Amino acid sequence: MAQLSVLLDGVTVFQSIVKSGIRQGGILCPIFFNIYMDVLLNTLKSSEYGCHLGKTFVGCIAYADDLILLSASVCDLQKMLTICD
């Protein structure tokens, strides 16, 4: 099990215990990760929350195993976090 903590201005605003997952380094890990991320990114895009440049969704930037959520309002950002949860 691993502990997840979310910090905002150095203050812990959320903590959770991760009870399930896939062992890092397993043969199927990259495949499962890519499937999971594809579903998550498409769900965020179709939610209409987050930032847009014209008609292009830029509310989520993904690089390797990092994810950045961008939103113009705190309410929409919370909705995006709920989707990720």
HTML snippet that shows the backbone in 3Dmol.js (N, CA, C, O; Angstrom):
<script src="https://3Dmol.org/build/3Dmol-min.js"></script>
<div id="view" style="width:600px;height:400px;position:relative"></div>
<script>
const pdb = `
ATOM      1  N   MET A   1       0.836  -1.183   0.000  1.00  0.00           N
ATOM      2  CA  MET A   1       0.000   0.000   0.000  1.00  0.00           C
ATOM      3  C   MET A   1       0.881   1.246   0.000  1.00  0.00           C
ATOM      4  O   MET A   1       1.979   1.259   0.555  1.00  0.00           O
ATOM      5  N   ALA A   2       0.368   2.277  -0.632  1.00  0.00           N
ATOM      6  CA  ALA A   2       1.083   3.548  -0.698  1.00  0.00           C
ATOM      7  C   ALA A   2       0.146   4.658  -0.236  1.00  0.00           C
ATOM      8  O   ALA A   2      -1.075   4.525  -0.319  1.00  0.00           O
ATOM      9  N   GLN A   3       0.719   5.737   0.245  1.00  0.00           N
ATOM     10  CA  GLN A   3      -0.069   6.874   0.699  1.00  0.00           C
ATOM     11  C   GLN A   3      -0.008   7.977  -0.349  1.00  0.00           C
ATOM     12  O   GLN A   3       1.062   8.292  -0.870  1.00  0.00           O
ATOM     13  N   LEU A   4      -1.157   8.559  -0.651  1.00  0.00           N
ATOM     14  CA  LEU A   4      -1.267   9.664  -1.593  1.00  0.00           C
ATOM     15  C   LEU A   4      -1.579  10.927  -0.803  1.00  0.00           C
ATOM     16  O   LEU A   4      -2.515  10.953  -0.004  1.00  0.00           O
ATOM     17  N   SER A   5      -0.793  11.974  -1.028  1.00  0.00           N
ATOM     18  CA  SER A   5      -1.027  13.261  -0.374  1.00  0.00           C
ATOM     19  C   SER A   5      -1.090  14.350  -1.427  1.00  0.00           C
ATOM     20  O   SER A   5      -0.292  14.363  -2.364  1.00  0.00           O
ATOM     21  N   VAL A   6      -2.048  15.273  -1.272  1.00  0.00           N
ATOM     22  CA  VAL A   6      -2.160  16.431  -2.158  1.00  0.00           C
ATOM     23  C   VAL A   6      -1.862  17.671  -1.324  1.00  0.00           C
ATOM     24  O   VAL A   6      -2.494  17.911  -0.296  1.00  0.00           O
ATOM     25  N   LEU A   7      -0.888  18.456  -1.784  1.00  0.00           N
ATOM     26  CA  LEU A   7      -0.484  19.669  -1.070  1.00  0.00           C
ATOM     27  C   LEU A   7      -0.930  20.897  -1.842  1.00  0.00           C
ATOM     28  O   LEU A   7      -0.865  20.927  -3.071  1.00  0.00           O
ATOM     29  N   LEU A   8      -1.382  21.906  -1.119  1.00  0.00           N
ATOM     30  CA  LEU A   8      -1.736  23.191  -1.701  1.00  0.00           C
ATOM     31  C   LEU A   8      -1.068  24.260  -0.860  1.00  0.00           C
ATOM     32  O   LEU A   8      -1.400  24.429   0.313  1.00  0.00           O
ATOM     33  N   ASP A   9      -0.131  24.981  -1.450  1.00  0.00           N
ATOM     34  CA  ASP A   9       0.656  25.984  -0.734  1.00  0.00           C
ATOM     35  C   ASP A   9       1.326  25.398   0.512  1.00  0.00           C
ATOM     36  O   ASP A   9       1.388  26.042   1.560  1.00  0.00           O
ATOM     37  N   GLY A  10       1.825  24.163   0.379  1.00  0.00           N
ATOM     38  CA  GLY A  10       2.536  23.517   1.472  1.00  0.00           C
ATOM     39  C   GLY A  10       1.658  22.915   2.542  1.00  0.00           C
ATOM     40  O   GLY A  10       2.169  22.383   3.528  1.00  0.00           O
ATOM     41  N   VAL A  11       0.336  22.985   2.375  1.00  0.00           N
ATOM     42  CA  VAL A  11      -0.600  22.443   3.358  1.00  0.00           C
ATOM     43  C   VAL A  11      -1.278  21.217   2.751  1.00  0.00           C
ATOM     44  O   VAL A  11      -1.777  21.270   1.627  1.00  0.00           O
ATOM     45  N   THR A  12      -1.293  20.116   3.497  1.00  0.00           N
ATOM     46  CA  THR A  12      -1.954  18.903   3.017  1.00  0.00           C
ATOM     47  C   THR A  12      -3.455  19.123   3.010  1.00  0.00           C
ATOM     48  O   THR A  12      -4.051  19.414   4.047  1.00  0.00           O
ATOM     49  N   VAL A  13      -4.078  18.981   1.815  1.00  0.00           N
ATOM     50  CA  VAL A  13      -5.516  19.200   1.692  1.00  0.00           C
ATOM     51  C   VAL A  13      -6.267  17.889   1.471  1.00  0.00           C
ATOM     52  O   VAL A  13      -7.492  17.840   1.583  1.00  0.00           O
ATOM     53  N   PHE A  14      -5.520  16.822   1.154  1.00  0.00           N
ATOM     54  CA  PHE A  14      -6.170  15.536   0.924  1.00  0.00           C
ATOM     55  C   PHE A  14      -5.154  14.427   1.125  1.00  0.00           C
ATOM     56  O   PHE A  14      -4.011  14.537   0.683  1.00  0.00           O
ATOM     57  N   GLN A  15      -5.572  13.355   1.795  1.00  0.00           N
ATOM     58  CA  GLN A  15      -4.735  12.171   1.951  1.00  0.00           C
ATOM     59  C   GLN A  15      -5.573  10.940   1.711  1.00  0.00           C
ATOM     60  O   GLN A  15      -6.751  10.890   2.064  1.00  0.00           O
ATOM     61  N   SER A  16      -4.950   9.945   1.105  1.00  0.00           N
ATOM     62  CA  SER A  16      -5.652   8.701   0.836  1.00  0.00           C
ATOM     63  C   SER A  16      -4.643   7.562   0.798  1.00  0.00           C
ATOM     64  O   SER A  16      -3.462   7.780   0.529  1.00  0.00           O
ATOM     65  N   ILE A  17      -5.102   6.366   1.064  1.00  0.00           N
ATOM     66  CA  ILE A  17      -4.273   5.166   0.958  1.00  0.00           C
ATOM     67  C   ILE A  17      -4.637   4.465  -0.346  1.00  0.00           C
ATOM     68  O   ILE A  17      -5.809   4.203  -0.615  1.00  0.00           O
ATOM     69  N   VAL A  18      -3.617   4.164  -1.157  1.00  0.00           N
ATOM     70  CA  VAL A  18      -3.825   3.428  -2.402  1.00  0.00           C
ATOM     71  C   VAL A  18      -3.737   1.950  -2.056  1.00  0.00           C
ATOM     72  O   VAL A  18      -2.682   1.464  -1.650  1.00  0.00           O
ATOM     73  N   LYS A  19      -4.859   1.229  -2.217  1.00  0.00           N
ATOM     74  CA  LYS A  19      -4.939  -0.165  -1.786  1.00  0.00           C
ATOM     75  C   LYS A  19      -4.777  -1.166  -2.920  1.00  0.00           C
ATOM     76  O   LYS A  19      -4.587  -2.356  -2.672  1.00  0.00           O
ATOM     77  N   SER A  20      -4.851  -0.696  -4.163  1.00  0.00           N
ATOM     78  CA  SER A  20      -4.729  -1.632  -5.276  1.00  0.00           C
ATOM     79  C   SER A  20      -3.934  -0.994  -6.390  1.00  0.00           C
ATOM     80  O   SER A  20      -3.743   0.222  -6.419  1.00  0.00           O
ATOM     81  N   GLY A  21      -3.480  -1.808  -7.292  1.00  0.00           N
ATOM     82  CA  GLY A  21      -2.705  -1.303  -8.411  1.00  0.00           C
ATOM     83  C   GLY A  21      -1.952  -2.431  -9.077  1.00  0.00           C
ATOM     84  O   GLY A  21      -2.195  -3.605  -8.799  1.00  0.00           O
ATOM     85  N   ILE A  22      -1.051  -2.075  -9.946  1.00  0.00           N
ATOM     86  CA  ILE A  22      -0.258  -3.054 -10.673  1.00  0.00           C
ATOM     87  C   ILE A  22       1.189  -2.873 -10.257  1.00  0.00           C
ATOM     88  O   ILE A  22       1.682  -1.749 -10.163  1.00  0.00           O
ATOM     89  N   ARG A  23       1.863  -3.977 -10.012  1.00  0.00           N
ATOM     90  CA  ARG A  23       3.254  -3.933  -9.574  1.00  0.00           C
ATOM     91  C   ARG A  23       4.114  -3.241 -10.627  1.00  0.00           C
ATOM     92  O   ARG A  23       4.044  -3.568 -11.812  1.00  0.00           O
ATOM     93  N   GLN A  24       4.918  -2.289 -10.186  1.00  0.00           N
ATOM     94  CA  GLN A  24       5.799  -1.569 -11.099  1.00  0.00           C
ATOM     95  C   GLN A  24       6.838  -2.536 -11.659  1.00  0.00           C
ATOM     96  O   GLN A  24       7.417  -3.337 -10.925  1.00  0.00           O
ATOM     97  N   GLY A  25       7.066  -2.448 -12.966  1.00  0.00           N
ATOM     98  CA  GLY A  25       8.052  -3.298 -13.603  1.00  0.00           C
ATOM     99  C   GLY A  25       7.484  -4.572 -14.187  1.00  0.00           C
ATOM    100  O   GLY A  25       8.209  -5.338 -14.821  1.00  0.00           O
ATOM    101  N   GLY A  26       6.188  -4.814 -13.983  1.00  0.00           N
ATOM    102  CA  GLY A  26       5.563  -6.004 -14.548  1.00  0.00           C
ATOM    103  C   GLY A  26       5.477  -5.902 -16.065  1.00  0.00           C
ATOM    104  O   GLY A  26       5.495  -4.807 -16.627  1.00  0.00           O
ATOM    105  N   ILE A  27       5.383  -7.046 -16.714  1.00  0.00           N
ATOM    106  CA  ILE A  27       5.359  -7.090 -18.177  1.00  0.00           C
ATOM    107  C   ILE A  27       4.157  -6.338 -18.751  1.00  0.00           C
ATOM    108  O   ILE A  27       4.279  -5.668 -19.777  1.00  0.00           O
ATOM    109  N   LEU A  28       3.019  -6.443 -18.107  1.00  0.00           N
ATOM    110  CA  LEU A  28       1.806  -5.809 -18.623  1.00  0.00           C
ATOM    111  C   LEU A  28       1.613  -4.365 -18.157  1.00  0.00           C
ATOM    112  O   LEU A  28       0.674  -3.700 -18.592  1.00  0.00           O
ATOM    113  N   CYS A  29       2.486  -3.875 -17.282  1.00  0.00           N
ATOM    114  CA  CYS A  29       2.332  -2.524 -16.727  1.00  0.00           C
ATOM    115  C   CYS A  29       2.200  -1.439 -17.801  1.00  0.00           C
ATOM    116  O   CYS A  29       1.273  -0.634 -17.717  1.00  0.00           O
ATOM    117  N   PRO A  30       3.077  -1.378 -18.797  1.00  0.00           N
ATOM    118  CA  PRO A  30       2.949  -0.306 -19.793  1.00  0.00           C
ATOM    119  C   PRO A  30       1.635  -0.374 -20.567  1.00  0.00           C
ATOM    120  O   PRO A  30       1.049   0.660 -20.888  1.00  0.00           O
ATOM    121  N   ILE A  31       1.177  -1.572 -20.865  1.00  0.00           N
ATOM    122  CA  ILE A  31      -0.082  -1.726 -21.609  1.00  0.00           C
ATOM    123  C   ILE A  31      -1.252  -1.251 -20.759  1.00  0.00           C
ATOM    124  O   ILE A  31      -2.082  -0.468 -21.223  1.00  0.00           O
ATOM    125  N   PHE A  32      -1.322  -1.721 -19.512  1.00  0.00           N
ATOM    126  CA  PHE A  32      -2.416  -1.302 -18.623  1.00  0.00           C
ATOM    127  C   PHE A  32      -2.375   0.191 -18.357  1.00  0.00           C
ATOM    128  O   PHE A  32      -3.419   0.842 -18.316  1.00  0.00           O
ATOM    129  N   PHE A  33      -1.172   0.746 -18.173  1.00  0.00           N
ATOM    130  CA  PHE A  33      -1.031   2.184 -17.929  1.00  0.00           C
ATOM    131  C   PHE A  33      -1.554   2.981 -19.120  1.00  0.00           C
ATOM    132  O   PHE A  33      -2.293   3.949 -18.943  1.00  0.00           O
ATOM    133  N   ASN A  34      -1.179   2.581 -20.321  1.00  0.00           N
ATOM    134  CA  ASN A  34      -1.627   3.298 -21.520  1.00  0.00           C
ATOM    135  C   ASN A  34      -3.135   3.204 -21.708  1.00  0.00           C
ATOM    136  O   ASN A  34      -3.768   4.180 -22.111  1.00  0.00           O
ATOM    137  N   ILE A  35      -3.714   2.053 -21.424  1.00  0.00           N
ATOM    138  CA  ILE A  35      -5.173   1.912 -21.515  1.00  0.00           C
ATOM    139  C   ILE A  35      -5.847   2.835 -20.500  1.00  0.00           C
ATOM    140  O   ILE A  35      -6.794   3.545 -20.835  1.00  0.00           O
ATOM    141  N   TYR A  36      -5.356   2.822 -19.259  1.00  0.00           N
ATOM    142  CA  TYR A  36      -5.925   3.655 -18.206  1.00  0.00           C
ATOM    143  C   TYR A  36      -5.817   5.132 -18.561  1.00  0.00           C
ATOM    144  O   TYR A  36      -6.794   5.872 -18.441  1.00  0.00           O
ATOM    145  N   MET A  37      -4.632   5.569 -18.997  1.00  0.00           N
ATOM    146  CA  MET A  37      -4.427   6.979 -19.321  1.00  0.00           C
ATOM    147  C   MET A  37      -5.274   7.409 -20.521  1.00  0.00           C
ATOM    148  O   MET A  37      -5.787   8.528 -20.540  1.00  0.00           O
ATOM    149  N   ASP A  38      -5.426   6.545 -21.510  1.00  0.00           N
ATOM    150  CA  ASP A  38      -6.245   6.877 -22.673  1.00  0.00           C
ATOM    151  C   ASP A  38      -7.693   7.128 -22.259  1.00  0.00           C
ATOM    152  O   ASP A  38      -8.311   8.101 -22.692  1.00  0.00           O
ATOM    153  N   VAL A  39      -8.221   6.255 -21.427  1.00  0.00           N
ATOM    154  CA  VAL A  39      -9.601   6.423 -20.940  1.00  0.00           C
ATOM    155  C   VAL A  39      -9.716   7.694 -20.102  1.00  0.00           C
ATOM    156  O   VAL A  39     -10.663   8.463 -20.266  1.00  0.00           O
ATOM    157  N   LEU A  40      -8.751   7.917 -19.199  1.00  0.00           N
ATOM    158  CA  LEU A  40      -8.796   9.100 -18.335  1.00  0.00           C
ATOM    159  C   LEU A  40      -8.711  10.393 -19.147  1.00  0.00           C
ATOM    160  O   LEU A  40      -9.497  11.313 -18.922  1.00  0.00           O
ATOM    161  N   LEU A  41      -7.781  10.473 -20.075  1.00  0.00           N
ATOM    162  CA  LEU A  41      -7.611  11.697 -20.869  1.00  0.00           C
ATOM    163  C   LEU A  41      -8.825  11.959 -21.754  1.00  0.00           C
ATOM    164  O   LEU A  41      -9.239  13.109 -21.901  1.00  0.00           O
ATOM    165  N   ASN A  42      -9.399  10.922 -22.342  1.00  0.00           N
ATOM    166  CA  ASN A  42     -10.606  11.102 -23.158  1.00  0.00           C
ATOM    167  C   ASN A  42     -11.801  11.511 -22.308  1.00  0.00           C
ATOM    168  O   ASN A  42     -12.635  12.302 -22.749  1.00  0.00           O
ATOM    169  N   THR A  43     -11.890  10.978 -21.091  1.00  0.00           N
ATOM    170  CA  THR A  43     -12.974  11.362 -20.180  1.00  0.00           C
ATOM    171  C   THR A  43     -12.842  12.831 -19.780  1.00  0.00           C
ATOM    172  O   THR A  43     -13.836  13.557 -19.759  1.00  0.00           O
ATOM    173  N   LEU A  44     -11.628  13.273 -19.463  1.00  0.00           N
ATOM    174  CA  LEU A  44     -11.404  14.683 -19.125  1.00  0.00           C
ATOM    175  C   LEU A  44     -11.744  15.577 -20.309  1.00  0.00           C
ATOM    176  O   LEU A  44     -12.383  16.615 -20.140  1.00  0.00           O
ATOM    177  N   LYS A  45     -11.323  15.183 -21.498  1.00  0.00           N
ATOM    178  CA  LYS A  45     -11.596  15.986 -22.692  1.00  0.00           C
ATOM    179  C   LYS A  45     -13.090  16.104 -22.956  1.00  0.00           C
ATOM    180  O   LYS A  45     -13.577  17.191 -23.268  1.00  0.00           O
ATOM    181  N   SER A  46     -13.822  15.007 -22.836  1.00  0.00           N
ATOM    182  CA  SER A  46     -15.253  15.027 -23.132  1.00  0.00           C
ATOM    183  C   SER A  46     -16.076  15.688 -22.031  1.00  0.00           C
ATOM    184  O   SER A  46     -17.250  15.992 -22.242  1.00  0.00           O
ATOM    185  N   SER A  47     -15.478  15.918 -20.853  1.00  0.00           N
ATOM    186  CA  SER A  47     -16.214  16.534 -19.740  1.00  0.00           C
ATOM    187  C   SER A  47     -16.485  18.013 -19.970  1.00  0.00           C
ATOM    188  O   SER A  47     -17.366  18.582 -19.326  1.00  0.00           O
ATOM    189  N   GLU A  48     -15.740  18.652 -20.880  1.00  0.00           N
ATOM    190  CA  GLU A  48     -15.852  20.091 -21.174  1.00  0.00           C
ATOM    191  C   GLU A  48     -15.331  20.975 -20.040  1.00  0.00           C
ATOM    192  O   GLU A  48     -15.459  22.197 -20.122  1.00  0.00           O
ATOM    193  N   TYR A  49     -14.747  20.395 -18.983  1.00  0.00           N
ATOM    194  CA  TYR A  49     -14.106  21.189 -17.935  1.00  0.00           C
ATOM    195  C   TYR A  49     -12.676  21.478 -18.376  1.00  0.00           C
ATOM    196  O   TYR A  49     -12.160  20.820 -19.280  1.00  0.00           O
ATOM    197  N   GLY A  50     -12.045  22.440 -17.757  1.00  0.00           N
ATOM    198  CA  GLY A  50     -10.658  22.733 -18.068  1.00  0.00           C
ATOM    199  C   GLY A  50     -10.522  23.812 -19.116  1.00  0.00           C
ATOM    200  O   GLY A  50     -11.511  24.400 -19.553  1.00  0.00           O
ATOM    201  N   CYS A  51      -9.296  24.066 -19.514  1.00  0.00           N
ATOM    202  CA  CYS A  51      -8.985  25.152 -20.445  1.00  0.00           C
ATOM    203  C   CYS A  51      -9.070  24.694 -21.896  1.00  0.00           C
ATOM    204  O   CYS A  51      -8.799  23.540 -22.228  1.00  0.00           O
ATOM    205  N   HIS A  52      -9.455  25.637 -22.745  1.00  0.00           N
ATOM    206  CA  HIS A  52      -9.516  25.401 -24.183  1.00  0.00           C
ATOM    207  C   HIS A  52      -8.857  26.576 -24.902  1.00  0.00           C
ATOM    208  O   HIS A  52      -9.025  27.731 -24.510  1.00  0.00           O
ATOM    209  N   LEU A  53      -8.111  26.270 -25.952  1.00  0.00           N
ATOM    210  CA  LEU A  53      -7.579  27.290 -26.856  1.00  0.00           C
ATOM    211  C   LEU A  53      -8.361  27.144 -28.138  1.00  0.00           C
ATOM    212  O   LEU A  53      -8.115  26.231 -28.926  1.00  0.00           O
ATOM    213  N   GLY A  54      -9.309  28.048 -28.348  1.00  0.00           N
ATOM    214  CA  GLY A  54     -10.238  27.878 -29.462  1.00  0.00           C
ATOM    215  C   GLY A  54     -11.081  26.647 -29.192  1.00  0.00           C
ATOM    216  O   GLY A  54     -11.771  26.578 -28.175  1.00  0.00           O
ATOM    217  N   LYS A  55     -11.032  25.683 -30.083  1.00  0.00           N
ATOM    218  CA  LYS A  55     -11.781  24.440 -29.891  1.00  0.00           C
ATOM    219  C   LYS A  55     -10.888  23.299 -29.421  1.00  0.00           C
ATOM    220  O   LYS A  55     -11.332  22.156 -29.311  1.00  0.00           O
ATOM    221  N   THR A  56      -9.623  23.618 -29.143  1.00  0.00           N
ATOM    222  CA  THR A  56      -8.670  22.587 -28.726  1.00  0.00           C
ATOM    223  C   THR A  56      -8.621  22.498 -27.207  1.00  0.00           C
ATOM    224  O   THR A  56      -8.426  23.508 -26.532  1.00  0.00           O
ATOM    225  N   PHE A  57      -8.798  21.291 -26.663  1.00  0.00           N
ATOM    226  CA  PHE A  57      -8.748  21.055 -25.227  1.00  0.00           C
ATOM    227  C   PHE A  57      -7.297  21.043 -24.760  1.00  0.00           C
ATOM    228  O   PHE A  57      -6.489  20.254 -25.249  1.00  0.00           O
ATOM    229  N   VAL A  58      -6.969  21.915 -23.815  1.00  0.00           N
ATOM    230  CA  VAL A  58      -5.637  21.957 -23.221  1.00  0.00           C
ATOM    231  C   VAL A  58      -5.727  21.919 -21.696  1.00  0.00           C
ATOM    232  O   VAL A  58      -4.843  22.420 -21.002  1.00  0.00           O
ATOM    233  N   GLY A  59      -6.786  21.329 -21.190  1.00  0.00           N
ATOM    234  CA  GLY A  59      -7.017  21.277 -19.749  1.00  0.00           C
ATOM    235  C   GLY A  59      -6.231  20.190 -19.049  1.00  0.00           C
ATOM    236  O   GLY A  59      -6.283  20.077 -17.824  1.00  0.00           O
ATOM    237  N   CYS A  60      -5.502  19.387 -19.811  1.00  0.00           N
ATOM    238  CA  CYS A  60      -4.753  18.296 -19.224  1.00  0.00           C
ATOM    239  C   CYS A  60      -3.477  18.086 -20.029  1.00  0.00           C
ATOM    240  O   CYS A  60      -3.524  17.828 -21.231  1.00  0.00           O
ATOM    241  N   ILE A  61      -2.351  18.198 -19.363  1.00  0.00           N
ATOM    242  CA  ILE A  61      -1.068  17.972 -20.007  1.00  0.00           C
ATOM    243  C   ILE A  61      -0.477  16.713 -19.391  1.00  0.00           C
ATOM    244  O   ILE A  61      -0.304  16.625 -18.175  1.00  0.00           O
ATOM    245  N   ALA A  62      -0.171  15.746 -20.236  1.00  0.00           N
ATOM    246  CA  ALA A  62       0.380  14.475 -19.758  1.00  0.00           C
ATOM    247  C   ALA A  62       1.771  14.275 -20.349  1.00  0.00           C
ATOM    248  O   ALA A  62       1.987  14.460 -21.547  1.00  0.00           O
ATOM    249  N   TYR A  63       2.712  13.891 -19.482  1.00  0.00           N
ATOM    250  CA  TYR A  63       4.059  13.570 -19.920  1.00  0.00           C
ATOM    251  C   TYR A  63       4.556  12.417 -19.062  1.00  0.00           C
ATOM    252  O   TYR A  63       4.679  12.542 -17.843  1.00  0.00           O
ATOM    253  N   ALA A  64       4.838  11.295 -19.710  1.00  0.00           N
ATOM    254  CA  ALA A  64       5.244  10.070 -19.012  1.00  0.00           C
ATOM    255  C   ALA A  64       4.155   9.717 -17.989  1.00  0.00           C
ATOM    256  O   ALA A  64       3.012   9.472 -18.373  1.00  0.00           O
ATOM    257  N   ASP A  65       4.490   9.689 -16.707  1.00  0.00           N
ATOM    258  CA  ASP A  65       3.471   9.355 -15.702  1.00  0.00           C
ATOM    259  C   ASP A  65       3.025  10.579 -14.911  1.00  0.00           C
ATOM    260  O   ASP A  65       2.444  10.448 -13.833  1.00  0.00           O
ATOM    261  N   ASP A  66       3.296  11.768 -15.446  1.00  0.00           N
ATOM    262  CA  ASP A  66       2.871  13.011 -14.799  1.00  0.00           C
ATOM    263  C   ASP A  66       1.646  13.578 -15.510  1.00  0.00           C
ATOM    264  O   ASP A  66       1.492  13.436 -16.723  1.00  0.00           O
ATOM    265  N   LEU A  67       0.785  14.219 -14.737  1.00  0.00           N
ATOM    266  CA  LEU A  67      -0.451  14.783 -15.272  1.00  0.00           C
ATOM    267  C   LEU A  67      -0.657  16.159 -14.655  1.00  0.00           C
ATOM    268  O   LEU A  67      -0.617  16.307 -13.434  1.00  0.00           O
ATOM    269  N   ILE A  68      -0.879  17.165 -15.496  1.00  0.00           N
ATOM    270  CA  ILE A  68      -1.152  18.524 -15.033  1.00  0.00           C
ATOM    271  C   ILE A  68      -2.558  18.886 -15.474  1.00  0.00           C
ATOM    272  O   ILE A  68      -2.889  18.778 -16.655  1.00  0.00           O
ATOM    273  N   LEU A  69      -3.386  19.314 -14.534  1.00  0.00           N
ATOM    274  CA  LEU A  69      -4.745  19.748 -14.849  1.00  0.00           C
ATOM    275  C   LEU A  69      -4.773  21.269 -14.854  1.00  0.00           C
ATOM    276  O   LEU A  69      -4.270  21.910 -13.932  1.00  0.00           O
ATOM    277  N   LEU A  70      -5.371  21.847 -15.906  1.00  0.00           N
ATOM    278  CA  LEU A  70      -5.482  23.297 -16.048  1.00  0.00           C
ATOM    279  C   LEU A  70      -6.946  23.695 -16.123  1.00  0.00           C
ATOM    280  O   LEU A  70      -7.714  23.115 -16.890  1.00  0.00           O
ATOM    281  N   SER A  71      -7.328  24.678 -15.333  1.00  0.00           N
ATOM    282  CA  SER A  71      -8.713  25.140 -15.329  1.00  0.00           C
ATOM    283  C   SER A  71      -8.748  26.616 -14.952  1.00  0.00           C
ATOM    284  O   SER A  71      -7.915  27.096 -14.184  1.00  0.00           O
ATOM    285  N   ALA A  72      -9.725  27.325 -15.505  1.00  0.00           N
ATOM    286  CA  ALA A  72      -9.877  28.747 -15.194  1.00  0.00           C
ATOM    287  C   ALA A  72     -10.634  28.963 -13.890  1.00  0.00           C
ATOM    288  O   ALA A  72     -10.613  30.066 -13.344  1.00  0.00           O
ATOM    289  N   SER A  73     -11.300  27.935 -13.383  1.00  0.00           N
ATOM    290  CA  SER A  73     -12.046  28.096 -12.131  1.00  0.00           C
ATOM    291  C   SER A  73     -11.744  26.940 -11.181  1.00  0.00           C
ATOM    292  O   SER A  73     -11.467  25.820 -11.609  1.00  0.00           O
ATOM    293  N   VAL A  74     -11.804  27.235  -9.894  1.00  0.00           N
ATOM    294  CA  VAL A  74     -11.569  26.229  -8.870  1.00  0.00           C
ATOM    295  C   VAL A  74     -12.654  25.150  -8.923  1.00  0.00           C
ATOM    296  O   VAL A  74     -12.371  23.973  -8.703  1.00  0.00           O
ATOM    297  N   CYS A  75     -13.890  25.548  -9.213  1.00  0.00           N
ATOM    298  CA  CYS A  75     -15.002  24.584  -9.273  1.00  0.00           C
ATOM    299  C   CYS A  75     -14.776  23.557 -10.380  1.00  0.00           C
ATOM    300  O   CYS A  75     -14.969  22.359 -10.172  1.00  0.00           O
ATOM    301  N   ASP A  76     -14.364  24.031 -11.559  1.00  0.00           N
ATOM    302  CA  ASP A  76     -14.103  23.099 -12.657  1.00  0.00           C
ATOM    303  C   ASP A  76     -12.890  22.227 -12.364  1.00  0.00           C
ATOM    304  O   ASP A  76     -12.862  21.052 -12.729  1.00  0.00           O
ATOM    305  N   LEU A  77     -11.885  22.804 -11.703  1.00  0.00           N
ATOM    306  CA  LEU A  77     -10.711  22.020 -11.342  1.00  0.00           C
ATOM    307  C   LEU A  77     -11.100  20.902 -10.376  1.00  0.00           C
ATOM    308  O   LEU A  77     -10.605  19.781 -10.493  1.00  0.00           O
ATOM    309  N   GLN A  78     -11.979  21.201  -9.428  1.00  0.00           N
ATOM    310  CA  GLN A  78     -12.442  20.175  -8.480  1.00  0.00           C
ATOM    311  C   GLN A  78     -13.200  19.082  -9.224  1.00  0.00           C
ATOM    312  O   GLN A  78     -13.055  17.903  -8.899  1.00  0.00           O
ATOM    313  N   LYS A  79     -14.006  19.454 -10.218  1.00  0.00           N
ATOM    314  CA  LYS A  79     -14.729  18.457 -11.007  1.00  0.00           C
ATOM    315  C   LYS A  79     -13.756  17.580 -11.789  1.00  0.00           C
ATOM    316  O   LYS A  79     -13.985  16.379 -11.932  1.00  0.00           O
ATOM    317  N   MET A  80     -12.670  18.169 -12.297  1.00  0.00           N
ATOM    318  CA  MET A  80     -11.661  17.392 -13.005  1.00  0.00           C
ATOM    319  C   MET A  80     -10.944  16.441 -12.047  1.00  0.00           C
ATOM    320  O   MET A  80     -10.661  15.298 -12.407  1.00  0.00           O
ATOM    321  N   LEU A  81     -10.651  16.902 -10.839  1.00  0.00           N
ATOM    322  CA  LEU A  81     -10.033  16.031  -9.834  1.00  0.00           C
ATOM    323  C   LEU A  81     -10.947  14.878  -9.469  1.00  0.00           C
ATOM    324  O   LEU A  81     -10.487  13.755  -9.264  1.00  0.00           O
ATOM    325  N   THR A  82     -12.247  15.152  -9.388  1.00  0.00           N
ATOM    326  CA  THR A  82     -13.219  14.107  -9.092  1.00  0.00           C
ATOM    327  C   THR A  82     -13.222  13.061 -10.203  1.00  0.00           C
ATOM    328  O   THR A  82     -13.315  11.866  -9.923  1.00  0.00           O
ATOM    329  N   ILE A  83     -13.122  13.488 -11.442  1.00  0.00           N
ATOM    330  CA  ILE A  83     -13.038  12.542 -12.564  1.00  0.00           C
ATOM    331  C   ILE A  83     -11.790  11.680 -12.413  1.00  0.00           C
ATOM    332  O   ILE A  83     -11.845  10.466 -12.613  1.00  0.00           O
ATOM    333  N   CYS A  84     -10.671  12.297 -12.062  1.00  0.00           N
ATOM    334  CA  CYS A  84      -9.422  11.551 -11.903  1.00  0.00           C
ATOM    335  C   CYS A  84      -9.488  10.583 -10.734  1.00  0.00           C
ATOM    336  O   CYS A  84      -8.855   9.527 -10.759  1.00  0.00           O
ATOM    337  N   ASP A  85     -10.249  10.938  -9.716  1.00  0.00           N
ATOM    338  CA  ASP A  85     -10.395  10.082  -8.531  1.00  0.00           C
ATOM    339  C   ASP A  85     -11.170   8.849  -8.898  1.00  0.00           C
ATOM    340  O   ASP A  85     -11.407   7.992  -8.046  1.00  0.00           O
TER     341      ASP A  85
END
`;
const viewer = $3Dmol.createViewer("view");
viewer.addModel(pdb, "pdb");
viewer.setStyle({}, {cartoon: {color: "spectrum"}});
viewer.zoomTo();
viewer.render();
</script>
